């Protein structure tokens, strides 16, 4: 038990400072991870929006105009994104149904490449 007129010892102060430093370091690490995942989610949302837009453009083409598109980049401000349209004929009667896949790829942090894929069928009626 401490007497009312005594202060803390140097060891108590050093221990409290070390404990505080460890706690603050953990907070900094967690904030950095949160920032990384927030940025990744933002990039996923942009890629999904671009994929939906490209799918709508493709769906509004006449059936004969629905053709594959090689990997193509987007203009600014979406320079980190590219899209590709894959088209395959399916069904018993070729030329009646097309399987269309839109793939939007982007360069994520830490040198990885992610992609968002949307797929639908388009019929010739």
N, C-alpha and C positions, 0 to 999 in steps of 0.2 A: 504494500500500500504506500502510496506517495504522500509525502507531506505537502501541504498547500503551497509552500514557498519554493518548492523544487521545480525545475524545468525538465525537459526531455533530455535523455542522454544522446550522444552522437550516434550510437548504434541504433537507437529507436528512430532517429531522423533518417538515417541511411536506409534502414529497412522500409520505412514508409515511402521514401522516394523511389526505391527500387520497385516496390509493389505498384506504385502509381505509374511508373514508366512502362512496366509490363502491360498494365491495363490500357494505357494510351496507345501502345504499339499495336495491340489487338484491334483497337477501334480504327486505326489508320489502315490496317490490312483489310478489314471488313469493308471500309469505305471504298478502297481501291477495287475490290472484287465487285462491289455494287455498281461502281461506275462502268466497269468492263461489261457486265451483263446488261446494264441499261443501254449502252451503246450497241451491243449485239441485238437486243430486242428492237431498237430503233431501225437498224439495218434490215432485220427480218420483216418489219412492217412495211418499209419502203419496197423491198423485193416483192412482197405479196401484192402490194398495190400495183406495181409495174406488171406483175404476172397477170393479174385480173384484167388490167387494161389491154394487154396484148391478147389475152383470150377473147375478150369482147370484140376486138378488131378482127380477129380470125373468124369468130362465129358470124360476123356480119358480112363476110365475103360470100360470093356465090360459091356453090359446091365445087365447081371446076377450079376456082381460084384458091382453094385451101391446099397449099403446098408446103413442103418443108422449107424452113429458113435456117441457114447456117448461123453459127454464133455471130451475133451482131451487137455492137456496143450502143449504149444510149448516149444522147447528147448531154451537155452540161445541164443541170448540176448532178447528173447521175453517171458520171464517168467511171465509177467503180463497179457499175452493173453492166451485165450483158444478157441477152436473151437468145433462145434457140427454140424453134418450133419443129417438133417431130410429128410426122403424119404417117400412119399405116392404114391400109385397107383391111377391113375385117368383115367377117360374115360369110354366109354361103354364096352370096352373089357379090363378087368383087366389084368395086366401083359404086356400091350403094351406101356403104357406111364407112366413115373414116374415124379412126382413133387419133385424136389430136392431143399432144402434150406440149405445154409451154413450160420451159425451164428458164428461170432467171437466176443467174449466178452472180456472186459478188465476193470480193476479197475482204475477209473479216480480219480482225486483229490477230496478231501472233502468226501471220503468214498462212492462215488457213483459208480455204475457199468453201463457202456454203452455197446452197442452192435451194430454191423454192420451186416445186413442181405442181402444176395444175393439169388435169386431164379431163377430157370430155369426148363424147361421140357426136359426129355430125352426119346426118343422113341426107341422101339425095332423093327428096320427094317432090 
